[in-house]
Structures are given as structure tokens and as C-alpha cells.
Amino acid sequence: MLICSCEACQKATGTGHSAIALVDRSAVTVTGETRPFSRPADSGATFTRHFCPVCGTPLHGYSSRAERLIALPVGLFGPQTDWFQPARLIFARSHRDWDWIVEGLPRHNTYPERELHNV
């Protein structure tokens, strides 16, 4: 579980960050049609977000650098989000001062490379 302040997440959410739960792709089942949008990431990877084609709700995303993981936007779960406890802020290099993030949360200027393979 993490907070991401990359500029792509800021644009996607319309705010200063996105709240994300990373899970193993095999643990998620998606039924119904989704529409993908892929873009190159600063890392050189391709990041693909999937949306509901009817209402535009962001449903999930994944990076070509970590294809076994799926990123779920925590807001997707509505009011049942008491379980969300972010462990870090990633892409702190583009974090905006006006976007309040809990004090003491570990901050990384990019994605912690060693953790990408251990999640």
C-alpha cells in the first residue's frame, strides 16, 4: 500500500497523489469490459491503466516492469477503506507542498527498485 505523487497520478486523480494497493495479479478477477490507456513512464516502462468504458472509473493499472502486480486505486472501494495504511510515498520528487501527506511516512524520490521485485 502506498501513496504516489508522480505527475501522471496527479493528472489522473486531479489532486496531488493517488492512493494505491499493490496486489498479485493472480488474486484479482476483473469481469466485464474495460478500456486500457498505456503511456510511457519516466522509468522507460509502459504503464497501463484500465477504466470502465461506461462511466470512466479508474479500475486498475500495471507496469511493464512488474507485470505480476496490479495497482488498485483505493478510492475504488468506497467507504470500506479502513484497511488502507500506506507504507511509503513514492515519487516524492514531484510531491506538491499543498498536498498534505501524513508526517513520518517514508519518502522515495522514485520507486524503490529493490522493493519492486519483493512485493
N, CA, C and O atoms as a GROMACS GRO file, in nm:
protein
  476
    1MET      N    1   0.085  -0.117   0.000
    1MET     CA    2   0.000   0.000   0.000
    1MET      C    3   0.090   0.122   0.000
    1MET      O    4   0.186   0.131   0.076
    2LEU      N    5   0.057   0.217  -0.086
    2LEU     CA    6   0.143   0.333  -0.100
    2LEU      C    7   0.066   0.454  -0.149
    2LEU      O    8  -0.049   0.444  -0.194
    3ILE      N    9   0.133   0.567  -0.140
    3ILE     CA   10   0.086   0.693  -0.197
    3ILE      C   11   0.183   0.725  -0.309
    3ILE      O   12   0.304   0.714  -0.291
    4CYS      N   13   0.133   0.765  -0.425
    4CYS     CA   14   0.219   0.800  -0.538
    4CYS      C   15   0.193   0.946  -0.577
    4CYS      O   16   0.079   0.986  -0.601
    5SER      N   17   0.301   1.024  -0.584
    5SER     CA   18   0.290   1.164  -0.623
    5SER      C   19   0.353   1.191  -0.759
    5SER      O   20   0.392   1.304  -0.787
    6CYS      N   21   0.362   1.090  -0.844
    6CYS     CA   22   0.415   1.116  -0.978
    6CYS      C   23   0.317   1.208  -1.052
    6CYS      O   24   0.198   1.212  -1.020
    7GLU      N   25   0.367   1.279  -1.149
    7GLU     CA   26   0.282   1.374  -1.220
    7GLU      C   27   0.170   1.305  -1.296
    7GLU      O   28   0.063   1.363  -1.314
    8ALA      N   29   0.191   1.182  -1.341
    8ALA     CA   30   0.084   1.108  -1.410
    8ALA      C   31  -0.030   1.078  -1.314
    8ALA      O   32  -0.147   1.090  -1.351
    9CYS      N   33   0.001   1.038  -1.190
    9CYS     CA   34  -0.104   1.012  -1.091
    9CYS      C   35  -0.175   1.142  -1.053
    9CYS      O   36  -0.296   1.143  -1.031
   10GLN      N   37  -0.100   1.252  -1.045
   10GLN     CA   38  -0.163   1.380  -1.015
   10GLN      C   39  -0.264   1.416  -1.123
   10GLN      O   40  -0.374   1.462  -1.093
   11LYS      N   41  -0.226   1.395  -1.248
   11LYS     CA   42  -0.318   1.425  -1.358
   11LYS      C   43  -0.437   1.330  -1.358
   11LYS      O   44  -0.550   1.372  -1.384
   12ALA      N   45  -0.412   1.202  -1.330
   12ALA     CA   46  -0.520   1.102  -1.333
   12ALA      C   47  -0.622   1.125  -1.222
   12ALA      O   48  -0.741   1.100  -1.242
   13THR      N   49  -0.576   1.173  -1.105
   13THR     CA   50  -0.667   1.191  -0.991
   13THR      C   51  -0.719   1.333  -0.979
   13THR      O   52  -0.820   1.357  -0.913
   14GLY      N   53  -0.649   1.428  -1.042
   14GLY     CA   54  -0.688   1.568  -1.028
   14GLY      C   55  -0.649   1.626  -0.893
   14GLY      O   56  -0.702   1.729  -0.852
   15THR      N   57  -0.558   1.561  -0.824
   15THR     CA   58  -0.511   1.607  -0.694
   15THR      C   59  -0.360   1.584  -0.686
   15THR      O   60  -0.296   1.564  -0.788
   16GLY      N   61  -0.304   1.585  -0.567
   16GLY     CA   62  -0.159   1.576  -0.552
   16GLY      C   63  -0.102   1.436  -0.544
   16GLY      O   64   0.020   1.421  -0.542
   17HIS      N   65  -0.186   1.336  -0.538
   17HIS     CA   66  -0.134   1.198  -0.527
   17HIS      C   67  -0.245   1.098  -0.559
   17HIS      O   68  -0.361   1.133  -0.576
   18SER      N   69  -0.205   0.972  -0.566
   18SER     CA   70  -0.302   0.863  -0.573
   18SER      C   71  -0.273   0.767  -0.458
   18SER      O   72  -0.158   0.751  -0.418
   19ALA      N   73  -0.376   0.704  -0.408
   19ALA     CA   74  -0.364   0.602  -0.303
   19ALA      C   75  -0.381   0.467  -0.371
   19ALA      O   76  -0.482   0.441  -0.436
   20ILE      N   77  -0.280   0.380  -0.354
   20ILE     CA   78  -0.274   0.256  -0.432
   20ILE      C   79  -0.249   0.136  -0.342
   20ILE      O   80  -0.166   0.141  -0.251
   21ALA      N   81  -0.320   0.028  -0.369
   21ALA     CA   82  -0.291  -0.102  -0.309
   21ALA      C   83  -0.234  -0.189  -0.420
   21ALA      O   84  -0.300  -0.214  -0.521
   22LEU      N   85  -0.111  -0.236  -0.400
   22LEU     CA   86  -0.048  -0.328  -0.496
   22LEU      C   87  -0.076  -0.470  -0.452
   22LEU      O   88  -0.051  -0.507  -0.337
   23VAL      N   89  -0.128  -0.550  -0.542
   23VAL     CA   90  -0.156  -0.690  -0.511
   23VAL      C   91  -0.109  -0.777  -0.626
   23VAL      O   92  -0.087  -0.730  -0.738
   24ASP      N   93  -0.094  -0.905  -0.598
   24ASP     CA   94  -0.056  -1.000  -0.701
   24ASP      C   95  -0.172  -1.010  -0.800
   24ASP      O   96  -0.288  -1.024  -0.761
   25ARG      N   97  -0.140  -1.002  -0.928
   25ARG     CA   98  -0.244  -1.006  -1.032
   25ARG      C   99  -0.332  -1.130  -1.024
   25ARG      O  100  -0.450  -1.126  -1.057
   26SER      N  101  -0.273  -1.241  -0.981
   26SER     CA  102  -0.350  -1.366  -0.975
   26SER      C  103  -0.459  -1.360  -0.868
   26SER      O  104  -0.549  -1.445  -0.868
   27ALA      N  105  -0.454  -1.263  -0.778
   27ALA     CA  106  -0.554  -1.250  -0.672
   27ALA      C  107  -0.674  -1.165  -0.713
   27ALA      O  108  -0.769  -1.150  -0.636
   28VAL      N  109  -0.670  -1.110  -0.835
   28VAL     CA  110  -0.776  -1.019  -0.880
   28VAL      C  111  -0.846  -1.077  -1.002
   28VAL      O  112  -0.782  -1.124  -1.096
   29THR      N  113  -0.978  -1.072  -1.000
   29THR     CA  114  -1.058  -1.113  -1.115
   29THR      C  115  -1.137  -0.992  -1.162
   29THR      O  116  -1.209  -0.929  -1.084
   30VAL      N  117  -1.124  -0.960  -1.288
   30VAL     CA  118  -1.198  -0.849  -1.347
   30VAL      C  119  -1.301  -0.909  -1.441
   30VAL      O  120  -1.267  -0.984  -1.532
   31THR      N  121  -1.428  -0.874  -1.419
   31THR     CA  122  -1.534  -0.919  -1.509
   31THR      C  123  -1.590  -0.798  -1.580
   31THR      O  124  -1.593  -0.688  -1.524
   32GLY      N  125  -1.634  -0.816  -1.699
   32GLY     CA  126  -1.688  -0.706  -1.778
   32GLY      C  127  -1.579  -0.637  -1.858
   32GLY      O  128  -1.460  -0.664  -1.841
   33GLU      N  129  -1.623  -0.550  -1.945
   33GLU     CA  130  -1.532  -0.481  -2.035
   33GLU      C  131  -1.457  -0.369  -1.964
   33GLU      O  132  -1.513  -0.298  -1.881
   34THR      N  133  -1.330  -0.354  -1.997
   34THR     CA  134  -1.250  -0.241  -1.953
   34THR      C  135  -1.185  -0.179  -2.076
   34THR      O  136  -1.173  -0.244  -2.180
   35ARG      N  137  -1.143  -0.056  -2.063
   35ARG     CA  138  -1.071   0.012  -2.170
   35ARG      C  139  -0.933   0.050  -2.118
   35ARG      O  140  -0.923   0.115  -2.014
   36PRO      N  141  -0.828   0.011  -2.189
   36PRO     CA  142  -0.693   0.044  -2.143
   36PRO      C  143  -0.643   0.177  -2.202
   36PRO      O  144  -0.685   0.220  -2.309
   37PHE      N  145  -0.553   0.238  -2.128
   37PHE     CA  146  -0.476   0.352  -2.178
   37PHE      C  147  -0.333   0.330  -2.134
   37PHE      O  148  -0.306   0.321  -2.015
   38SER      N  149  -0.240   0.322  -2.228
   38SER     CA  150  -0.099   0.297  -2.197
   38SER      C  151  -0.018   0.423  -2.226
   38SER      O  152  -0.047   0.498  -2.319
   39ARG      N  153   0.083   0.443  -2.143
   39ARG     CA  154   0.172   0.557  -2.162
   39ARG      C  155   0.312   0.518  -2.117
   39ARG      O  156   0.328   0.432  -2.031
   40PRO      N  157   0.413   0.581  -2.176
   40PRO     CA  158   0.550   0.555  -2.129
   40PRO      C  159   0.572   0.623  -1.994
   40PRO      O  160   0.531   0.737  -1.974
   41ALA      N  161   0.635   0.552  -1.903
   41ALA     CA  162   0.670   0.608  -1.772
   41ALA      C  163   0.810   0.666  -1.778
   41ALA      O  164   0.887   0.634  -1.868
   42ASP      N  165   0.843   0.752  -1.681
   42ASP     CA  166   0.977   0.810  -1.676
   42ASP      C  167   1.086   0.703  -1.668
   42ASP      O  168   1.199   0.726  -1.711
   43SER      N  169   1.052   0.588  -1.613
   43SER     CA  170   1.149   0.479  -1.596
   43SER      C  171   1.181   0.408  -1.725
   43SER      O  172   1.276   0.329  -1.731
   44GLY      N  173   1.102   0.433  -1.830
   44GLY     CA  174   1.118   0.360  -1.955
   44GLY      C  175   1.018   0.246  -1.967
   44GLY      O  176   1.004   0.187  -2.074
   45ALA      N  177   0.948   0.216  -1.859
   45ALA     CA  178   0.845   0.112  -1.861
   45ALA      C  179   0.719   0.169  -1.927
   45ALA      O  180   0.710   0.289  -1.953
   46THR      N  181   0.625   0.082  -1.953
   46THR     CA  182   0.493   0.124  -2.002
   46THR      C  183   0.395   0.102  -1.888
   46THR      O  184   0.389  -0.007  -1.831
   47PHE      N  185   0.318   0.206  -1.855
   47PHE     CA  186   0.216   0.192  -1.752
   47PHE      C  187   0.080   0.193  -1.820
   47PHE      O  188   0.052   0.281  -1.901
   48THR      N  189  -0.003   0.094  -1.788
   48THR     CA  190  -0.135   0.080  -1.849
   48THR      C  191  -0.241   0.091  -1.741
   48THR      O  192  -0.238   0.017  -1.643
   49ARG      N  193  -0.334   0.182  -1.759
   49ARG     CA  194  -0.449   0.196  -1.669
   49ARG      C  195  -0.572   0.144  -1.742
   49ARG      O  196  -0.587   0.163  -1.862
   50HIS      N  197  -0.660   0.078  -1.668
   50HIS     CA  198  -0.787   0.030  -1.724
   50HIS      C  199  -0.901   0.107  -1.659
   50HIS      O  200  -0.901   0.133  -1.539
   51PHE      N  201  -1.000   0.142  -1.742
   51PHE     CA  202  -1.114   0.221  -1.700
   51PHE      C  203  -1.243   0.151  -1.737
   51PHE      O  204  -1.246   0.068  -1.828
   52CYS      N  205  -1.351   0.185  -1.668
   52CYS     CA  206  -1.484   0.140  -1.708
   52CYS      C  207  -1.523   0.220  -1.832
   52CYS      O  208  -1.518   0.343  -1.830
   53PRO      N  209  -1.563   0.151  -1.943
   53PRO     CA  210  -1.598   0.222  -2.065
   53PRO      C  211  -1.731   0.296  -2.056
   53PRO      O  212  -1.761   0.378  -2.143
   54VAL      N  213  -1.809   0.269  -1.954
   54VAL     CA  214  -1.939   0.334  -1.939
   54VAL      C  215  -1.928   0.464  -1.858
   54VAL      O  216  -1.980   0.568  -1.899
   55CYS      N  217  -1.860   0.457  -1.742
   55CYS     CA  218  -1.858   0.574  -1.653
   55CYS      C  219  -1.719   0.637  -1.639
   55CYS      O  220  -1.707   0.746  -1.583
   56GLY      N  221  -1.614   0.570  -1.689
   56GLY     CA  222  -1.479   0.625  -1.682
   56GLY      C  223  -1.406   0.601  -1.552
   56GLY      O  224  -1.296   0.654  -1.534
   57THR      N  225  -1.463   0.525  -1.461
   57THR     CA  226  -1.398   0.498  -1.333
   57THR      C  227  -1.266   0.425  -1.354
   57THR      O  228  -1.262   0.324  -1.426
   58PRO      N  229  -1.156   0.474  -1.292
   58PRO     CA  230  -1.029   0.400  -1.299
   58PRO      C  231  -1.044   0.270  -1.220
   58PRO      O  232  -1.085   0.271  -1.104
   59LEU      N  233  -1.009   0.158  -1.282
   59LEU     CA  234  -1.028   0.028  -1.219
   59LEU      C  235  -0.899  -0.036  -1.170
   59LEU      O  236  -0.894  -0.089  -1.059
   60HIS      N  237  -0.795  -0.032  -1.250
   60HIS     CA  238  -0.667  -0.089  -1.210
   60HIS      C  239  -0.560  -0.047  -1.310
   60HIS      O  240  -0.590   0.007  -1.416
   61GLY      N  241  -0.436  -0.073  -1.274
   61GLY     CA  242  -0.325  -0.042  -1.362
   61GLY      C  243  -0.210  -0.137  -1.337
   61GLY      O  244  -0.209  -0.210  -1.238
   62TYR      N  245  -0.112  -0.135  -1.427
   62TYR     CA  246   0.006  -0.218  -1.408
   62TYR      C  247   0.121  -0.162  -1.491
   62TYR      O  248   0.102  -0.093  -1.591
   63SER      N  249   0.241  -0.195  -1.447
   63SER     CA  250   0.362  -0.152  -1.513
   63SER      C  251   0.426  -0.270  -1.585
   63SER      O  252   0.421  -0.383  -1.537
   64SER      N  253   0.487  -0.243  -1.699
   64SER     CA  254   0.558  -0.349  -1.770
   64SER      C  255   0.683  -0.393  -1.692
   64SER      O  256   0.741  -0.497  -1.723
   65ARG      N  257   0.724  -0.316  -1.593
   65ARG     CA  258   0.839  -0.352  -1.510
   65ARG      C  259   0.801  -0.450  -1.399
   65ARG      O  260   0.888  -0.514  -1.340
   66ALA      N  261   0.673  -0.462  -1.369
   66ALA     CA  262   0.628  -0.550  -1.261
   66ALA      C  263   0.494  -0.610  -1.300
   66ALA      O  264   0.392  -0.582  -1.237
   67GLU      N  265   0.493  -0.690  -1.404
   67GLU     CA  266   0.368  -0.739  -1.461
   67GLU      C  267   0.290  -0.833  -1.370
   67GLU      O  268   0.171  -0.856  -1.393
   68ARG      N  269   0.353  -0.887  -1.267
   68ARG     CA  270   0.278  -0.976  -1.178
   68ARG      C  271   0.197  -0.899  -1.074
   68ARG      O  272   0.117  -0.958  -1.002
   69LEU      N  273   0.218  -0.766  -1.068
   69LEU     CA  274   0.146  -0.683  -0.973
   69LEU      C  275   0.039  -0.601  -1.043
   69LEU      O  276   0.054  -0.564  -1.160
   70ILE      N  277  -0.068  -0.575  -0.972
   70ILE     CA  278  -0.174  -0.488  -1.022
   70ILE      C  279  -0.196  -0.378  -0.919
   70ILE      O  280  -0.200  -0.403  -0.799
   71ALA      N  281  -0.211  -0.256  -0.968
   71ALA     CA  282  -0.233  -0.141  -0.881
   71ALA      C  283  -0.383  -0.111  -0.877
   71ALA      O  284  -0.445  -0.084  -0.980
   72LEU      N  285  -0.439  -0.116  -0.757
   72LEU     CA  286  -0.581  -0.088  -0.739
   72LEU      C  287  -0.596   0.048  -0.671
   72LEU      O  288  -0.540   0.068  -0.564
   73PRO      N  289  -0.671   0.140  -0.731
   73PRO     CA  290  -0.694   0.268  -0.664
   73PRO      C  291  -0.783   0.246  -0.542
   73PRO      O  292  -0.892   0.189  -0.554
   74VAL      N  293  -0.738   0.292  -0.428
   74VAL     CA  294  -0.810   0.265  -0.303
   74VAL      C  295  -0.949   0.326  -0.304
   74VAL      O  296  -1.041   0.271  -0.244
   75GLY      N  297  -0.967   0.440  -0.370
   75GLY     CA  298  -1.098   0.502  -0.378
   75GLY      C  299  -1.203   0.414  -0.443
   75GLY      O  300  -1.323   0.435  -0.425
   76LEU      N  301  -1.159   0.315  -0.519
   76LEU     CA  302  -1.249   0.220  -0.584
   76LEU      C  303  -1.334   0.143  -0.482
   76LEU      O  304  -1.443   0.096  -0.514
   77PHE      N  305  -1.283   0.130  -0.360
   77PHE     CA  306  -1.350   0.052  -0.257
   77PHE      C  307  -1.452   0.132  -0.177
   77PHE      O  308  -1.509   0.080  -0.081
   78GLY      N  309  -1.474   0.258  -0.214
   78GLY     CA  310  -1.574   0.340  -0.146
   78GLY      C  311  -1.542   0.358   0.001
   78GLY      O  312  -1.426   0.376   0.037
   79PRO      N  313  -1.643   0.355   0.087
   79PRO     CA  314  -1.619   0.382   0.229
   79PRO      C  315  -1.551   0.266   0.304
   79PRO      O  316  -1.510   0.283   0.419
   80GLN      N  317  -1.537   0.150   0.242
   80GLN     CA  318  -1.473   0.036   0.308
   80GLN      C  319  -1.321   0.040   0.288
   80GLN      O  320  -1.264  -0.052   0.229
   81THR      N  321  -1.256   0.144   0.337
   81THR     CA  322  -1.112   0.158   0.316
   81THR      C  323  -1.034   0.172   0.446
   81THR      O  324  -0.921   0.221   0.446
   82ASP      N  325  -1.092   0.130   0.558
   82ASP     CA  326  -1.022   0.138   0.686
   82ASP      C  327  -0.895   0.054   0.686
   82ASP      O  328  -0.805   0.078   0.767
   83TRP      N  329  -0.886  -0.043   0.598
   83TRP     CA  330  -0.769  -0.131   0.590
   83TRP      C  331  -0.649  -0.062   0.528
   83TRP      O  332  -0.536  -0.110   0.542
   84PHE      N  333  -0.669   0.050   0.458
   84PHE     CA  334  -0.560   0.114   0.386
   84PHE      C  335  -0.466   0.188   0.482
   84PHE      O  336  -0.507   0.281   0.551
   85GLN      N  337  -0.342   0.143   0.484
   85GLN     CA  338  -0.238   0.207   0.563
   85GLN      C  339  -0.112   0.215   0.477
   85GLN      O  340  -0.034   0.120   0.473
   86PRO      N  341  -0.092   0.328   0.409
   86PRO     CA  342   0.022   0.338   0.318
   86PRO      C  343   0.154   0.322   0.392
   86PRO      O  344   0.172   0.370   0.504
   87ALA      N  345   0.247   0.253   0.327
   87ALA     CA  346   0.378   0.227   0.386
   87ALA      C  347   0.483   0.326   0.338
   87ALA      O  348   0.590   0.336   0.397
   88ARG      N  349   0.453   0.400   0.230
   88ARG     CA  350   0.552   0.491   0.174
   88ARG      C  351   0.487   0.588   0.077
   88ARG      O  352   0.375   0.566   0.029
   89LEU      N  353   0.559   0.695   0.050
   89LEU     CA  354   0.525   0.789  -0.057
   89LEU      C  355   0.629   0.770  -0.164
   89LEU      O  356   0.749   0.784  -0.138
   90ILE      N  357   0.586   0.739  -0.286
   90ILE     CA  358   0.681   0.726  -0.396
   90ILE      C  359   0.668   0.848  -0.488
   90ILE      O  360   0.564   0.914  -0.491
   91PHE      N  361   0.772   0.876  -0.562
   91PHE     CA  362   0.783   0.993  -0.648
   91PHE      C  363   0.762   1.121  -0.568
   91PHE      O  364   0.692   1.213  -0.610
   92ALA      N  365   0.828   1.124  -0.451
   92ALA     CA  366   0.824   1.243  -0.366
   92ALA      C  367   0.887   1.362  -0.437
   92ALA      O  368   0.861   1.476  -0.400
   93ARG      N  369   0.970   1.336  -0.537
   93ARG     CA  370   1.035   1.446  -0.609
   93ARG      C  371   0.934   1.539  -0.676
   93ARG      O  372   0.965   1.655  -0.702
   94SER      N  373   0.814   1.489  -0.705
   94SER     CA  374   0.712   1.575  -0.766
   94SER      C  375   0.594   1.601  -0.672
   94SER      O  376   0.489   1.647  -0.717
   95HIS      N  377   0.611   1.571  -0.543
   95HIS     CA  378   0.507   1.598  -0.445
   95HIS      C  379   0.487   1.749  -0.430
   95HIS      O  380   0.584   1.824  -0.426
   96ARG      N  381   0.364   1.792  -0.422
   96ARG     CA  382   0.330   1.934  -0.408
   96ARG      C  383   0.314   1.969  -0.261
   96ARG      O  384   0.251   1.895  -0.185
   97ASP      N  385   0.370   2.081  -0.221
   97ASP     CA  386   0.363   2.122  -0.080
   97ASP      C  387   0.220   2.137  -0.029
   97ASP      O  388   0.194   2.115   0.089
   98TRP      N  389   0.126   2.173  -0.117
   98TRP     CA  390  -0.012   2.193  -0.074
   98TRP      C  391  -0.086   2.061  -0.052
   98TRP      O  392  -0.195   2.060   0.004
   99ASP      N  393  -0.027   1.951  -0.096
   99ASP     CA  394  -0.090   1.819  -0.080
   99ASP      C  395  -0.038   1.756   0.049
   99ASP      O  396   0.074   1.705   0.052
  100TRP      N  397  -0.117   1.759   0.153
  100TRP     CA  398  -0.074   1.711   0.284
  100TRP      C  399  -0.064   1.559   0.284
  100TRP      O  400  -0.158   1.488   0.248
  101ILE      N  401   0.053   1.510   0.326
  101ILE     CA  402   0.078   1.367   0.342
  101ILE      C  403   0.118   1.346   0.488
  101ILE      O  404   0.192   1.427   0.545
  102VAL      N  405   0.070   1.241   0.548
  102VAL     CA  406   0.096   1.216   0.690
  102VAL      C  407   0.246   1.227   0.720
  102VAL      O  408   0.330   1.174   0.648
  103GLU      N  409   0.277   1.296   0.828
  103GLU     CA  410   0.415   1.315   0.868
  103GLU      C  411   0.478   1.182   0.908
  103GLU      O  412   0.414   1.097   0.970
  104GLY      N  413   0.604   1.166   0.873
  104GLY     CA  414   0.677   1.044   0.910
  104GLY      C  415   0.666   0.932   0.809
  104GLY      O  416   0.734   0.830   0.824
  105LEU      N  417   0.584   0.947   0.707
  105LEU     CA  418   0.572   0.843   0.605
  105LEU      C  419   0.702   0.840   0.525
  105LEU      O  420   0.744   0.944   0.474
  106PRO      N  421   0.767   0.724   0.512
  106PRO     CA  422   0.891   0.718   0.433
  106PRO      C  423   0.868   0.769   0.291
  106PRO      O  424   0.767   0.738   0.228
  107ARG      N  425   0.964   0.848   0.243
  107ARG     CA  426   0.952   0.910   0.111
  107ARG      C  427   1.065   0.865   0.021
  107ARG      O  428   1.181   0.856   0.063
  108HIS      N  429   1.029   0.836  -0.104
  108HIS     CA  430   1.127   0.793  -0.204
  108HIS      C  431   1.110   0.883  -0.326
  108HIS      O  432   0.997   0.908  -0.369
  109ASN      N  433   1.219   0.930  -0.382
  109ASN     CA  434   1.210   1.018  -0.499
  109ASN      C  435   1.160   0.946  -0.623
  109ASN      O  436   1.100   1.009  -0.711
  110THR      N  437   1.183   0.815  -0.631
  110THR     CA  438   1.131   0.733  -0.739
  110THR      C  439   1.072   0.608  -0.674
  110THR      O  440   1.041   0.609  -0.555
  111TYR      N  441   1.055   0.503  -0.750
  111TYR     CA  442   1.009   0.376  -0.692
  111TYR      C  443   1.129   0.302  -0.637
  111TYR      O  444   1.229   0.287  -0.707
  112PRO      N  445   1.122   0.255  -0.512
  112PRO     CA  446   1.235   0.180  -0.455
  112PRO      C  447   1.260   0.052  -0.536
  112PRO      O  448   1.183  -0.043  -0.525
  113GLU      N  449   1.365   0.049  -0.614
  113GLU     CA  450   1.395  -0.060  -0.707
  113GLU      C  451   1.396  -0.197  -0.638
  113GLU      O  452   1.335  -0.292  -0.688
  114ARG      N  453   1.462  -0.208  -0.526
  114ARG     CA  454   1.473  -0.339  -0.460
  114ARG      C  455   1.338  -0.393  -0.416
  114ARG      O  456   1.317  -0.515  -0.414
  115GLU      N  457   1.246  -0.304  -0.381
  115GLU     CA  458   1.114  -0.348  -0.335
  115GLU      C  459   1.023  -0.387  -0.450
  115GLU      O  460   0.930  -0.464  -0.431
  116LEU      N  461   1.049  -0.336  -0.568
  116LEU     CA  462   0.967  -0.368  -0.684
  116LEU      C  463   0.962  -0.518  -0.708
  116LEU      O  464   0.860  -0.571  -0.750
  117HIS      N  465   1.071  -0.585  -0.681
  117HIS     CA  466   1.078  -0.728  -0.708
  117HIS      C  467   1.042  -0.812  -0.586
  117HIS      O  468   1.029  -0.934  -0.598
  118ASN      N  469   1.024  -0.749  -0.468
  118ASN     CA  470   0.996  -0.824  -0.347
  118ASN      C  471   0.852  -0.810  -0.301
  118ASN      O  472   0.813  -0.871  -0.202
  119VAL      N  473   0.772  -0.730  -0.370
  119VAL     CA  474   0.633  -0.709  -0.329
  119VAL      C  475   0.549  -0.831  -0.362
  119VAL      O  476   0.429  -0.832  -0.334
   0.00000   0.00000   0.00000
